Amino acid sequence: MTTSGLALRSLLEDRSPDHAGAEIEISLTRVTVPPLLPDQILVRVEATPINPSDLGLLFGPVDPRNLVAGANEHGPTLRASVPRTLLPALAQRVGQALSVGNEGAGTVIDAGTDPEARALVGRTVALFGGGMYAEHRVARVRDALVLAEGTPARDGASAFVNPLTALSMIEVLRREKRAALVHTAAASSLGQMLVKLCKAEGIPLVNIVRSPAQVALLRELGAEHVLDSSAPSFQAELIAAMKTTGATLAFDAIGGGKLAGQILFAMETACVSTMTSFGRYGSPTHKQIYVYGALDLGPTEIPRAVGLAWSVSGFLLTYFLETLAPEDVARMRTRVATELTTTFASHYAETLSLREMLDPTKVASYVKKGTGAKVLVDPTR
């Protein structure tokens, strides 16, 4: 039996030789499911979150505030002009209707001929790898995380991006033989998971948030070192936390602005304080910041008073997972499945349909990326 369903697409069109007419269009289209291969399953998507990492692909280079509502035969659309200066960096995207949605969960409604695939019919599974903002998603059995019997799709919707990123941060700490970890935007869903993980593993964690309310939130979870970056005493408290924990590794979700530089300066100050003799180049202890988010799109500012033993580099979950042995990835996925409703539980402020995702009022709400404002999409609505 032929199955079809709606799927969200983000298309960058360059319709004129001088790029003057370039636009991005986000719309729904009807997709027919191809015949399944023996090891494939067909999943009815029932829950998929809107992560910050989804927004860049969804809206491309445009400011969501500039989107104009429209409609096609399948429902609402959103369109916006693309700044001409940005097109050279987007050349490979032109003309491609890209599927969006990194992760999600749902019920297996059909499968290929392999017994392992057939055994999953009726089970709830979580998936990662794109294309989840759709009514249906085809996947290979090996890519599905099978949820415990009775687990609703909502509980498995965010089983990959945040949990595996938090676990990967700890993997990096161990690989690099670091003593402690610093995390920014630490009141996020991912940040709360990291607090629980580090507490369970006995890893000192310095959490940087931006308000007293977020400090209280993490304190309730048992976090020991929680610093408010808006407080006048922030830099002094940051240096004290570096001295206490010995942290020389940070994961930064902010990206732009001065915070990464403040962290490096605090690390350097703490390291220099333990030196027994003067070093003209500062401390030889290497300090590392991995930028994994872009809450601030401005330049990253690093002051000169951070010595010469430091690095700032990007971090992407998918790239990091490719460096791990298959058994290590399997170990991490098993832990997520086991602790899905405890350590890795996610909470949502609102649930939208696919069509509601294209409502400008809803867009304005879910692009804010605020603490406690995570949005879930249910394509069956």
LINQUI-V266821 format. One line per field, one symbol per residue. ss: DSSP state (h for helix, s for strand, l for the rest). phi: phi as a letter, one per 20 degrees, with the letter a starting at -180 (. if undefined). burial: 1 if it has 16 or more other ideal C-beta (glycine too) atoms within 10 Angstrom, else 0. A space follows every 10 residues. Layout:
BEGIN
ss=???
phi=???
burial=???
END
This chain:
BEGIN
ss=lllsssssss ssslllllll llssssssss ssllllllls ssssssssss lhhhhhhhhl lllhhhlsss ssllssssss sllhhhhhhh hhhsllsssl llssssssss slllhhhhll lllsssssll lllslsssss hhhlssllll llhhhhllll hhhhhhhhhh hhhhhlllls ssssllllhh hhhhhhhhhh hllssssssl lhhhhhhhhh llllssssll lllhhhhhhh hhhhhlllss ssllssslhh hhhhhhhhhh hhllllllll llllllssss sllllsssss llllllllls ssssllhhhh hllllhhhhh hhhhhhhhll llllllllls sslllhhhlh hhhhhhllll llllssslll l
phi=.fdcafbecd dddddbgemf dfbdcdbdce deffgffged cddefcabee egffffffdm eefgfefdfb acfdqfcccb fdggfefgfd gfegndeefc ofbrbadfda bfefgffffe gneecdcbpo meeafcbebe gfeeefeggn ffggfdfdec gfgfffffgf gfgfgeleeb cdcdlfefgf ffffgfffff emefcdddcc bgffgfgfff enfedcdefe fgegffffff ffffemfccc ddeenenefg ffffffffff fffefebfcf dnfeffdccd edcbfdeffe ddffedmcdb bcbebcgfff gfeefgffff fffffgffdf dcgdfdcceb cdegffgdeg ffggfeefle fmdfddddfe f
burial=0010111111 1111000010 0101111110 1010010011 1111111111 1111100111 1101001000 0000011111 0100001000 0010000111 1111111101 1101001001 0011111100 1111111111 1001111000 1011111111 1111111111 1110000101 1111111111 1111111100 0011111111 0001101100 0011111110 0001001111 1110101111 1111111111 1111111111 1000000000 0110111111 1111110001 0100011011 0100101001 1000000000 0110111011 0011010100 0111111100 0110011010 1001111110 0
END
